[in-house]
């Protein structure tokens, strides 16, 4: 029997499932189980098994998870120790000179993941070129093991000075600590690059998350042995590797959405997109151009640097479950606190928390259809009561009567400003003109705000992909298996540097090819991309450029510097800091059906509803997406209803269905 492949994305409110059934993708959602996300996943996989006739052992699962992210944000990781070179125990505390809030006299730094009493220094020292100044002694190793035993730690991070050029001391420490039988994170294995603070922070985060992620993935693997996990870099890895290197999964869920959006946009030959993923708890935005997804090795999560490759995704605490309140100054605030899946928005029937979803319900933006194609009925009266309570608070603060409609419109306006700010951060503030891009909204709530945000940023087109509410799960299913490797080389771009680089890449590529073959990818289903992190000599930070033996590295870097910063210094020496290899095992591509026959008439409306786009109600057409023929046009104002999402098309916008099942909206 053919193996069944399932994409699973765990969100704050719903867990999404996508699987191939015959010629089309099947989608369904289940309420998330925040206390143990695996419970909702197993329920969904049993449903897939029932529908396909497959056994759980025959189901290949690719999972986008927020377990590691949430543990880091909420500081719920393991009791972790740090082993480093003596004298460098406080590198996590000292950090960098850069201040995140320059003019805030009361700014508080995030507490390090490892407290002072669990940071251990060992006597050893290696120079920047790999020479041993002070050898690691057996007595020091023996003493270290005894101290860690007494500390009763659950995980250990090992990060010595310049271990990326001389890893032997870290290897000896790892062998000595093996008897403690706790997870080890060793810096020269995970991140053999310079920058002591960022490397140590990354290794510590990995150790902090290892026990939690390992236990979670092991529970899932008992029922679904063929399990892969999405990485923050847009590719998947085996559950075993994810348990060993959980720091690579910190943006696991959001990265699946970007992969899904790229798949949809490439099918219609669209290469400049801004992705807009609005779920129940947060909104994630990213920008992709002709080079594809933008990557960074300088991400910060919860105030902590993460130096492994991650997608350049900007996140704000604005989702359908974001709670609205009036603050002490009398201003309306929305988020970042969220009602989540439990108790959920008021309209879910278990709370009286006024949320963004409740505001939409009060304004009848769901057209009375509820969620999940009508399976999930909304308690609109309860939503109205929650917003009425908020309206009373707003009335007292404003010293005038605020009605429930005004309160709901205010909630949407505030949350839209938060999301607009996020979109500007990844476009305008980085030198990109939003007018040259298309906006791709997804997530359960993306379509409710997309057109208004496109208008605010003057984005000319909104592309609503098929099954937008489950696009992150679709992206998980479409993602290749990816192995990222890097090595600090520190060489000037002159003389015989090309041969030295070639040697470094050959060694990394040999390991990557073997690893991918072990996971079932022969040579003809592998792709290896070589990149360099380079800078002008004397600079502090690098730019990433593609590398091949053809063409001048210096010229490529000058062009990249000009594009990024608006100038280039062609007389300056270019220094190559690191060699980076991205190796992919190419998975079977999901099929996208294309219709050759397009109709040009208006689609038949399903119904009409009285809807508030402003303080005055207006009559809006209701359309069921499954009824739309390719090429069909939609009237505005209207509401597009489907199983995984709801989309608002306000007055003045034009919309049509294309041959791939996307909805093209011109705001």
N, C-alpha and C positions, 0 to 999 in steps of 0.2 A: 504493500500500500504506500502511496506517495506521502512523504512527510508533510505534516501541516505546520505552517509557519504563522506565528502570532506576534503582533506588536502590542505591547502593553505600556501605557503611560499612566503613572499614578499622580493625580492632582490633589489639591487641597479639598475639593468637593466630590469629584467623580474620578473613577478609574476607567480609562478608555481601553477598548480591545478592538483590534483590527486583524482580520485574517482573510486569506485568499480562499474563496469558495467558488470553484469552477472558473468562470471568466471574469468574475467581479469580486471586489472587496466587500466583506461583510463587516459591519460596525455595530458595537453596542457599548453601553456605559452601565456601570454599577456604582452605587455610593461608596466612597472611599472609607476605609477603616483606619483612622489615624493612629490608634493605639498599636495596631499591628497591620501594616499595609498588605502583608502576604495573605491575610484572610480574604480580602476582596479579590485578590489576584487568583487565588485557588478556586474561589467560587466561579469566577469568569472562565478559567481554564476548563473546569468541569462542564460548563455550558458549551464551550467549543468542542470538547470531546463528544458530548451528546449529539451536537448538530452534525459533526463530521464523521462520527463512528470511529475516530482514532482513540487509541489509548494515550494516557497522559505521557507515557514514556516516548511516544511517537511525535509529540508536539515540540517544535523548536520555538522557544520564547526569546524575544528580544525586548528588554525591559528598560524603560526610562524611569529612574527612581529619584526621589527627593529625600531618601533616608539619611544619606550622608550630609546633605545640605542642611536639613532641619536639625540634625544632631550638632552641627557646627554652630548654627545660628543660636540654638537654645543651650549650648554648652552642656550637652548630654553625652559626651564621649567618655573614653576610658581614662582610668587613672594612669597617666603616662609619665615616663621618665625620659630625660634627655641625657645622652652621653656625648661629650664634646671634648675638645682640647682644653687642658687646664688654662684658666685665664679668660676663656670665652663662654663661660657658663651663662652670662647675662646678655648674650647677643639678642635673645628674644625680647628682653625687657628694654634694651637700648634702642633697637630698631634703626630707623633712619632719621636724619635731621629734619626731613620734610614734615611739615605740620598740616594735617588735613583741614583744620579750621584755623586759618592764620590769625584772625582777629578775635577769636573767641577765648577770652581769658579764663573761662571755666571749662574748657574742652577736656574731656576725659579720654585717655587712651584705652583701647580694649585690653583687658587683662590677658597676659600670656596663657597659653593652654597648659603650660607646665609651671607649677609654682617653684619658688627658689629652692625649697628643700628636696625637690626631685630632679634638680639639675646637677649632674656629676661631671667633674673635669678629670681627665687622665693625663699623666705626664707623657707627652709625645709632641714632636714638632717636625713638620715638613715644609720645605720652602716652596715658593710658587713654581719653580722649575722641577720639582719632584725629588730634590735631595733631602735626605733624612738628617735633620739637625739633632734630634733627640729620639732615641729608639724607645718603643713601648716595652716596658718591662713586664715579666711574668708576675712579679709581686703586685704591681699595679692592677693587673688583670684579676688576680685572685681577690684583692681587696674590693675591686669594683663589683664582682659577683656577690660577695658577702653583703655589701651595702644594698644592692638591689633586692636581694632576698629579704632583708629586714624591712625594706620599704614596701614590700608586697604590691608591686606595681602590676598592672594588667597589660601593659604594652610598653615597648622601648623604642626610642628614636636614636640613631647613631649618626652624628654628623661632625666629622673632624675637619680641621683646617687643611685645605688643599688635598683632600682625599681623592678628588677627581683626577689628579695626576699621579698619586701614589696611594692606591687603595689597600695596600697590604695591612696596614694597621687596623682599618675597619674590618677586614676579613678576619683578623685574629680576634677582635672583640666579638664579632658575630659567632665565631666558633666557641668562644668561652661562655657566651650568654645562652647558647642553645640549651644548656642543662636546665635553665629556668622555665622552659616550656611556655613562653609567652610570645606573642607576635613581635617580630623585629622589623624595623624600617631602616634600611642601610642607604646612606646618601649616594654612594658611588654606583649603586645599582639602579636607583630610581631617577636621580637627577645629577649626572656627572658634569655639572657646570659651576662656574665661578659665581660670585656674589654670595657671601657667607650668610647674610641675614635672610635673604629670600630662599636660599637652599635649605637652611635650617628650619625656617618656618614651614616650608612645603613638606619636609620629612616629618616634622612634628605633627602637622595636620594629618598626614597619612597614618602615623602611629595612633593618634587620638581616635581615628575612625575605624581602625582595623577590627577590633573585637566586635563592635556593633554591626558593621557591615558584614563581617564574616558570619556571625550568627544568623543574621537576616537572610543572607543568600544561601546559607546551608539549609535553612528551613524550606526555602523555595525549591532547592535542588533535590530534596527528598521526593518531591512530587513531580517536578519538571527537570529531569536531569540535563536536558539540552537547553541550557539557559545562558544567554548572553546579556550584557549590560551596556547601555549607551554610555559613552565617554563624553566629557565636556568638549572634546575636539571634533565631535560629529561622526565618530565611528564607534563600532561596538567592540567589546572584548569579552572573553569567556568569563563566566561567573567566578571561576577560580582566580583568574588574574585580577578581577575587580575586587575580590576579597583581600588580595595581597596589596593592591595599589588603589584604595578607595578614593584617594585625593584626585584621581583622574575622572571621577564621576560626580564632582560637586555640581556641575551644571548639566547633569545627565538628561533631565526632562526637557528643559528649554532647547537643548541642542537638537533633539529629535524634530522639533517643530521647524527649525531652520532648514534641516535636511529635507523635510517634506515640502516646505515652501519652494526650495530650489528645484526640486523635482517637478513641481507644478509649473513653475515659471519657465524652466528650460524647454518644456514640451511646447510652449507657445513662443519660443525664441525670444524670451524676455530675460535680460541679463542684469538689469539694475533695479533692485528691489529693496524695500524696507519691510521687514517682517514685524508683525504686531500680534503678539500672542497674549490674549487676555483670558485668564481662567478665573477660578473662584477666589484665589488668594492674592495673586500678583499679576503684573503685566511684564512681559519680557519683549524687548525690541532689539533688532539687529539690522545691520546694513550689509548688503552683498552687492558686489559689482562684477565686472567681467572676469575677475580672478576668482570669483566664488565667495565662499564664506570668509569673513575677516577673522584672523586668529591673533591671539596675543599670548605672551608668556609673562605678562606683567599684571595679571588680574589681582583684584583684592576682594576677598569674601569675608564678611563680618569683621572688617578691619585688619585682616591677616593676609599677607601676600601669598599668592599661589603661583609658582614659577613653571609648572608644567603647561603644555599648550592647551588653551581653552578657546572656545568661540568668544568673540568680542560681543557679549550680550549685556545689555543694560537692563536692570530690573528695578521696578518700583512696586511698593506695596499698595497696588490698586487693582482690585479684582471684583468679581460679582458679589463676593461675600464681605467686602470691605465695610466696616462699620462706620456710620455717620454719627457725629456728636457735635455739641457746641462746647468750645473750650472755655477756659477761665476768662479769656479776653472777649468772649461773646462772638467769636468767629466760628463759622461752620468748618469742620474738619472731616475728612473721609480717609480712613485707613491710617497707618498700615495694619492696625489690628483687624483680624478677619473672623467671621463667624464659622468659617471652615465647613466641614461636612456635618459636624456635630457641635452645637445644636443647629447650625445653619441659619440662613436668612429667615426672617419672620414668615415669609410666604411658604417656607417648607413645613410650617406647622408645629415647630418645637420651641420657638423663642419669640421674643418681642424686640429683637435687635434690628434697628433700621439699617439696611444695607443698600448697596447699589442695585442689587437684583430687586429688592422691594420697591425702590424708586421706579424702576422700569415697569414693575407690575402695577403700581398705582397709576402710571401714565398709559397703561394698557399697551405697552410695547410688545407684548407677547400675543396680542390679538385674541386673548381668551383661550389660546391653544395649549398653554402649559409648556412643559419641557419633555424631551425625549419622545417627540411625536405624539404627545398626549398621554404617554404612560405615566408621567410624573405631573400630577395635578398641583396647581399652585393655590394656596390659600390667600386670595386677593384681599379678603376682608381683614385678615390678620396683618397683611402688609400695610393696609391703609391705617390700621390702628397704630402700628409701629411708627409710621411716618407722621401721623397726627400728634403723637407724643413728641416727636422731634420738632414738629411745627410749633408746638407750644413753647418749647425751649427757645427756638429761634425768635418767637414773638416777644418773649421776655427780654431777650438780649437786644432786639432791634427796637423795642418799645413801640411796636405797631403790630397789627394782626397779620400773621403769615399763615396762609391756608395750606392744606396738604399738598395741592398741586405745585404751589410755589416751593415748598420744602423739597419735593421730589425733583423738580427742575434744578434747584440749587445743589442738591447732592450730585446730580449728573454733571453740572457745570464744574464743580470743584474737582471731581475725579478726572474729568476731561483735561483740565489744566495740568494736573499731575502727569497724565499720560503724554500730553503735548510736550511738556518739558523733557520727558524721556526721549521722545522722537527727535527733538531738536539736539539733544546731547549727542546722539550718534550720527547726526547728519550735519546740520548747520555749524555746530561747534567744532566739527572736524573737517570743515572745508568742503562739504558736499551740499549741493543745491537740491532740496527735496523735489523741486519741479522737474528734475531729470529722472525721477524714480517712480515706480509704481508701489502702492501699498498693498501688502498681502495680509489680511486679517485672518486670524484663526483662534482656536480656543472657543469655549462655549459662549463667551461674551464679546469676542472681537468684532463681530458684525454689528453689534448694537451701537458701537462708537466709531466705526471706521470712517464713514462718509463725513461726519462732522470734523474728525481729526484731519482728514485729507483736505477739506475746505480750509481749515485753519492754517495748514502748512502749504497750501496751493499745490498739492500733489494731484496730477491730472487724471490718474486712473487708480481704481481700487479693483483688485483681482480677488474674488472670493472663490477659493478652490473647492473641489468636491469634498464633502464630509469635513468641513472646517473645524468642527468641534473635536475631531479626533486626529487632526493632522500630525500632532506630535507622535502618536502611536504609529501612524502611517510612515513617518520619517524613521522611526526605530526599525520598522520592517524593511525599509529601503536602504538603510545605512550599511556601508561596507564594514568589514572587520579591519580595524586600523591599529597599527603599532607605531608609536612615536619614539624615536631615539635621538639623543643629542650628545655632543661631546665638545667641551671647550678646547680650542686649538691655539688661540692667541698668536696670529701670524700676520705680517704685513703682506699686502697684495702685490708682491713683487718677487723677482727671483724665481726660485723653484717651488713656490708655495703650492702650485697646482698638483704636483706629484704628491706632496704631503697630504693635501686635502683628499686626493683620490684614494690614498691608503686608508685614511680615516673612514671614508664612505664605504669602501669595500668591506672593511671589518664589520661595520654596523649593518650593512646590507646582507652579509653572509648570515649573521645571526637572525635577521628579520626573515629571510627566505626560509630558513630552517623552521622558525617558529610558525610561519604561515602554513608550511607544508604539514606540520604536525596537526594543524587545525583543519586540514582537508582542502587546502588551496594549492593546486599544482602551479608550476611556473607561468602557464598561460592565463591564470586567473589572479596574477599578482601585478601590482603597480607600485613603483618606488619613486618618490619625488625627493630631490635633493635641494636643500635650501641652506643659505648662509645667514648668520646674524653678523652684520658688519656695522662699522662706524668710522667716522674720521678719528684719527689717532688723537687721543686727549679728550674725546667726548665720553660721557658717562653712560649713554644708552644707545641701543642698536636699532637698526632697521633690518627687516628680513627681506632677502632677495632670492630669486631662483638661481640655481647654479648648474652649469654644464661646462664642458671643456671648451665649448665654442663661445666666443664673445668675451669682452673685457669685464672682469668683476668690478673694477673701478668705475667704468662707464655706467654699468647697471646701477651701482650704488649712487653715483651722482644724479642719475635720472630719478631714482626713488627718493632721494633727499629733496630734490627740487619739487617733486609732486607732493611730498608730505609737508615741507616747511616753507616752500616758496623760493628757495635759493639753494645753490650748490657751490661748494668750494673746490673747484676742479684741480687746484694746485696742491691741495692737502693730501697727505698719505691716507689711504683707506686701510683699516685694520680689520681682519676677520677674527671675530671673537669665538663663534661656535659653529660647528657643522651640525645640521639637523636633517634627519631622515624621517619621512612619513611613508610608511609601507602599508599598502591596502590589499586585503583579500577581497576580490570582487564577488559580491553575492548576486544571485539571480534577480534580474530587474523585474519590478512589478509592472504588469502590463497596463497601459493607458488606452482605453478605447477612444477612437476618433470617429465622429460621424461625418460622412461625406455629403449628407443631405441637410441643408439648413433652411428653415422657414423664416420668413421676414415679417410675419404678422405679430400682433400683440398676443401675449399668452392669455388664456382664459383664467379669470379670477376665481379663486376658491370661495371667497366671501368678502365682506367689508366689515370694518370696525371703526368705532370712534376713538381716536388716538390723540394724545397731547404731544406735539413736537414743541409747542410753546404754551402760554397760559390759556389759549383758546383751543378747544377741541377741533379736530379736522377728520374728515372721512378718508380712511386709508384702505386700499385694496389689500387683500390677503392672497398670497400665492403659496402653493405647496411645491417645493423644489422638485420633487419626484415627478410632478406633472409637466415640467417645462421641457419642451422640445428644443433641440439645438437650433440656435438662431432666434428663438422667441424673444420678443421685447416685453419689458415690464413697465407698467404705468407708475407714476409717482404722484403723491406719496404712497408708499406701500410697505408691507411687512412680508419678508420671505421666511417661511416656516419650513424647517426640516428636522430630522431626528436629532442631530448633534449640535445644532445652533439655531439662533434667530438673527436675522439681519434687517436693519432699518434702512429704507431708501427714502430720504426726506424729499419734500417737494423741490423741484428744479433739477434733480439728478436724473440721469438716463441710465438704464440698465438693460443688458441682454445676456442670453446664454450663448456660449461659444461651442465649438465642435468637440471640445474635451470635457464639457460639463462644468466649466468655470462660469461664474457670473461676472461680467465686465461692467463695472459701474463708473460712470464719468460724473464726478460730483458737481 
